[in-house]
Amino acid sequence: MGTALIIEDSLTEREIISHYLKQAGVSVSIAKSGEEALEQLNSSLPDLIILDVVLPGRSGFEICRELKSEEKTSKIPIIMCSTKGSEMDKFWGMRQGADAYIPKPIDEEIFVRTVRQLIKG
């Protein structure tokens, strides 16, 4: 069904998100930081990016803004997933260019539906 890059520093969250994506038929690659993700994106572009907000180094908000401002990555849909789930956090994530914002703990049904909508896009 496509490929997804998960940018998440928590092993537990990476495993949960990977499991949901693989069950939906999506191939998965993983980056543990924004910097690692940017390096991976130099060599291959996924159909979708799952991005945590709280990351080592730069925040997910910064990474999202950078990806959406660069021509080669600007069209890749980004789902931000975070424990920062207030309406202001969601608003701010969408302002940075996120295509969806899903609070943690992630609801599998909502997550998979959102993934399918964005990959079909």
C-alpha positions in Angstrom: 0.0 0.0 0.0 3.0 2.3 0.2 5.9 3.2 2.5 6.1 5.2 5.7 9.0 6.8 7.6 8.4 6.8 11.4 10.4 9.5 13.2 10.0 8.6 16.8 12.6 8.3 19.7 10.5 6.0 21.9 11.1 2.3 21.1 7.6 1.3 22.5 5.9 3.9 20.3 7.9 2.9 17.2 6.9 -0.7 17.7 3.2 0.2 18.1 3.1 2.5 15.1 5.1 0.0 13.0 2.7 -2.8 13.9 -0.3 -0.7 12.9 1.3 0.3 9.6 2.4 -3.2 8.7 -1.1 -4.6 9.5 -2.4 -2.0 7.0 0.1 -3.3 4.4 2.5 -0.3 4.6 6.3 -0.8 4.5 8.1 0.9 7.3 11.4 2.6 7.8 12.5 4.2 11.1 14.5 7.2 12.3 15.1 7.9 15.9 15.7 11.7 15.5 14.9 14.5 13.0 18.5 14.6 11.9 18.5 10.8 11.1 15.3 11.3 9.2 16.7 14.1 7.1 19.6 11.9 6.2 17.3 9.0 5.1 15.2 11.4 3.1 18.3 12.3 1.0 18.4 8.7 -0.4 14.7 7.7 -0.5 11.3 9.4 -0.2 8.4 7.6 1.6 4.7 8.0 0.7 4.0 9.2 4.3 5.8 10.4 7.4 4.8 9.7 11.0 6.4 12.4 13.1 6.7 12.7 16.9 6.7 16.2 18.4 9.1 15.6 21.3 12.4 14.4 19.8 16.1 14.7 20.7 17.7 17.8 19.1 15.1 19.5 17.0 11.3 19.3 17.7 8.9 17.6 15.4 7.4 21.0 14.7 10.7 22.2 13.4 11.2 19.1 11.3 7.7 19.4 9.9 8.2 23.0 8.9 11.5 22.2 7.2 10.1 19.2 5.3 7.2 21.2 4.1 9.4 24.1 2.9 11.7 21.9 0.8 10.5 21.2 -2.7 11.5 17.5 -2.8 9.6 16.7 0.5 6.9 19.3 0.5 4.2 17.0 -1.0 4.8 14.1 1.4 1.9 13.9 3.9 2.9 14.1 7.5 1.0 12.8 10.5 2.1 14.2 13.8 1.7 11.9 16.7 2.3 13.2 20.2 1.5 13.1 23.9 1.1 16.9 23.4 -2.6 16.6 22.6 -4.1 19.9 23.5 -6.1 21.9 20.9 -3.3 24.4 20.8 -0.7 21.7 20.1 -2.9 20.3 17.3 -3.4 23.8 15.9 0.3 24.5 16.0 1.1 21.2 14.3 -1.2 21.9 11.5 0.2 25.5 11.2 3.7 23.9 10.6 2.3 21.9 7.7 1.1 18.6 9.2 -1.6 16.9 7.3 -3.0 15.2 10.4 -2.4 15.4 14.2 -3.2 12.3 16.3 -2.7 12.4 20.0 -1.0 9.5 21.9 -2.0 7.0 23.0 -2.8 6.4 19.3 -6.3 5.0 18.4 -5.5 2.3 15.9 -8.7 2.7 13.9 -8.3 6.5 13.5 -4.6 6.1 12.8 -5.1 3.5 10.0 -8.0 5.4 8.4 -5.9 8.6 8.4 -2.9 6.7 6.9 -5.1 5.2 4.1 -6.6 8.6 3.3 -3.2 10.3 3.1 -1.5 7.6 1.0 -4.4 7.5 -1.5 -4.4 11.3 -1.4 
